[in-house]
Amino acid sequence: MLPESPLEETDHGLVPTGKGWFVLNARDAPWWERGGRGFLCEFEDPEGDRSDFSQVGVNITVLPPGEVIAMYHWEVDQEDFLVLAGEAVLVVEGEERRLRPWDLVHCPPRTEHVIVGAGTTPCVVVAVGARVGSTGPAWGGYTVDETALRHGAGVERETTVPDEAYARFPKSTLTSYPEGLLGD
């Protein structure tokens, strides 16, 4: 039998301490405040690798209108996004699509994409991505796209270096769950 991973109380919330199974409510987990990129909950150990998900990454992002989930990019692995609340704009392969609650976006490997918060209220998105090849130096890249640039979600010069793509954003800070973020 695979053991349950204990949850450890930290200054920012509960963190799994092992590779076993666990149940963790997003309101109890640590969050990242990502200045201009919304709030992010990953469910993994945010300051180490005690519980890193080795095969599939899962996170929740809450995007205020006009904020970006990422910069326009592609990855060598599949990614999927499920909109739970609010509205967003998807830029995919240079095309723009409106997203609303319960829309699923499926991005096969190498699909160029980004999501931008829209509407008048925050957008809540669950993201799931494979981690077979999307970690390390050959993970993917940020490409130049006019539609993404119009939404403030694009790079002006192609790169594979995240620090270059996100240079205009402040450093993310670890925080506790911001009360009301998920519509308590």
N, C-alpha and C positions, 0 to 999 in steps of 0.2 A: 504494500500500500504506500502511496505517495503521501508524505506528511504535509500537514497544514503549515503554511508559513506564518510565524508569529507577526503581529503588527506592533510596531514600536511607536510610542508617542514622541514626536519631535516638536520643535517650536512652531512648525508650520502645519502639522497634522500627522495623521497616522501613515506609517511607511512599512511596507512588507520587508521582512529581513531575510528572506530566503527564496529559494526557487520553487517551493511547494505551492499548493493551491491556497487561495484566500478569497475572502469577500470583503470589499472595501467600498463604502459609499463615497461618491465624488465630493460630497460636502465635508467629509472627514479627511480627505486626502490633501496633500500640498498642491498649490497652484502656482503658476508662473504669471506674473504681470509683465506683459511684453510690449509696453509703450508703442502704440500704433499698430499692434498686431493682436490685440485682444488679450484674453486670459486663457491659459492652457492648463489642463489637468492631465497628467500622463499615467497615474496609478503606479508607477515604478519608483524605486528609490531615486530621488532627484539629485542626490549628491554622491552616488556611488553605483556599484553594479550588483549589489546583493540580490536584487530581485529583477534585474533587467529581463525583459521579454526577448528571448533569443530568436523566435520565429516570426511573431506578428506583433507590431506595435499598435496600441490602442490609446486614443486620447479624446478629450472633449475640448473644443475651443468655443469660447463665447466672443463673438465679433460685434462691436458696435458698428453702426452704419459708417461706411467709408474706410474701415480698417481691413487689413489683409491677413489672411491665414498664413501666408508665406509669400515669397517672391515667385514669379512665373518660372516653372522648372519642369524637369522630367526626371524620373528615377528608373533604375534598371529593374525594379520590382513593381508589382501591382499595388495600387492604392485605391481605397474606396471611401466615400464620404456620404453620410446620411444627415440631412438637415432635419433637426427636431423642432425648431421654432424659428420664427422670424423669416427674413428674406435675405437672399444673397445674389451676387452675380458670379457666374462661373465663366472664366475665360479658358477655353480648351481648344488646342490646335488653332489658335488665332480667332476663334469664333466666340461670341458672347451669348450666354444663355441665362435666363432668370431662374432662380431656384426658390422653392417655397417648402413649407414643412412636408416631410415624408418623401422628398425627392432624394433618390440615390444617384450618386455620381460614381461610375465605375471607370477607372483609368488603368487600362492594361499597361504592361511595362512600356516605357519610353513615351508615354502620352504627356505632352506639354500642357500644363494646367495651373490654375490658381483660383482661389475663392476670395471674394471681397464682400464684406457686410453691406447690406442695402436696406431700403425701407426706413422705418421710423423707430424700430426697436432692435435690440441686439439679436443676432442670429446665433443659434446653438447648433454646432456641427460635431458629430462623432466621426472621427477619422480612424481608419484601419489600414495598415500597410504591412506588406511582407518585408522581412528583413534578411532574405537570403543573400542578396547582392547589394542592397542599398546602404550598407555601412562600409566605411573605408573610403579610400581615394577614388575608386571607380563607381561611386554611388549614383551619379547622374550629372545634371548640370542646369545652370540658369541660362536661358536663351533670350535674345532680344525679340520682343513682340510689341507692335504698335498698340494693339488693343489693351494689353496688360499695362503698358506705359500710361495710357489714358486714364486708367483706374488707379494709378500710383502703385502698381503691383509688379512692375517690370524693371529689368536692369537695362542700362544703356550700352553695356559691353558684356559679351558672353563670358561666363566664368564657371568654374566648378568649385570655387572657394566661397563657403557660406559667409565668412567675415567680409568679403568684398560685396556680396549681394545684399547684405543687411547692414552695411556701414552707416546708413542714414538713421537707423533706429537706435534708441538707447538700449543698454544692456538689460536683459530680462532680470527680474528680481523674484526670488522665492517668497511666497506669502501664504497665509492661511486662506481658506475659502472665503471670498468676499460675500458677506451676507446678502441674500436676495439675488445673487448672480443667476441662479438657475430658476428663478421665479418661485421662491419658497412659498 
